[in-house]
Amino acid sequence: MATVISGLWNIGYGDSFDQTRLKALPPGSFYTEPAGRTHFAQTGDEAVVLQITGIGPSSTIYVDPAQDPRKLRKSD
């Protein structure tokens, strides 16, 4: 479960980013990320603070492994 503390958080569900499926969540909103369901998110120029809670085990699996920020090469 995630709660939007500040900023505007846009969340959508599906295997690929789709602007038309985003739902804008202002501060005070909350949502869940169901197990096994893929999702995507977007922010704007404003910083966003989320509070994420849950009961494990938990994991993150990227639909496109090339988008995994843990594997992206950092620029010099």
PENOR-V902355 format. One record per residue. N is the residue number from 1. RES is the residue in one small letter. SS is DSSP state (helix for helix, strand for strand, loop for the rest). PSI is psi in whole degrees, -180 to 180 (999 if undefined). Layout:
n={N/N}
res={RES/RES}
ss={SS/SS}
psi={PSI/PSI}
This chain:
n={1/2/3/4/5/6/7/8/9/10/11/12/13/14/15/16/17/18/19/20/21/22/23/24/25/26/27/28/29/30/31/32/33/34/35/36/37/38/39/40/41/42/43/44/45/46/47/48/49/50/51/52/53/54/55/56/57/58/59/60/61/62/63/64/65/66/67/68/69/70/71/72/73/74/75/76}
res={m/a/t/v/i/s/g/l/w/n/i/g/y/g/d/s/f/d/q/t/r/l/k/a/l/p/p/g/s/f/y/t/e/p/a/g/r/t/h/f/a/q/t/g/d/e/a/v/v/l/q/i/t/g/i/g/p/s/s/t/i/y/v/d/p/a/q/d/p/r/k/l/r/k/s/d}
ss={loop/strand/strand/strand/strand/strand/loop/loop/strand/strand/strand/strand/strand/loop/loop/loop/loop/loop/helix/helix/helix/loop/strand/strand/strand/loop/loop/loop/loop/strand/strand/loop/loop/loop/loop/loop/loop/loop/strand/strand/strand/strand/loop/loop/loop/loop/loop/loop/strand/strand/strand/strand/loop/loop/loop/loop/loop/loop/loop/loop/loop/loop/loop/loop/helix/helix/helix/loop/loop/loop/loop/loop/loop/loop/loop/loop}
psi={141/141/133/115/-46/158/-179/115/129/123/144/161/139/172/-13/153/132/105/-36/-14/1/141/125/127/111/173/139/-13/158/158/168/155/96/144/134/3/125/152/167/160/162/144/170/-147/-22/138/147/135/125/149/117/128/157/176/126/178/160/156/167/123/121/133/-43/103/-24/-17/-1/113/-20/-18/-5/137/132/140/150/999}
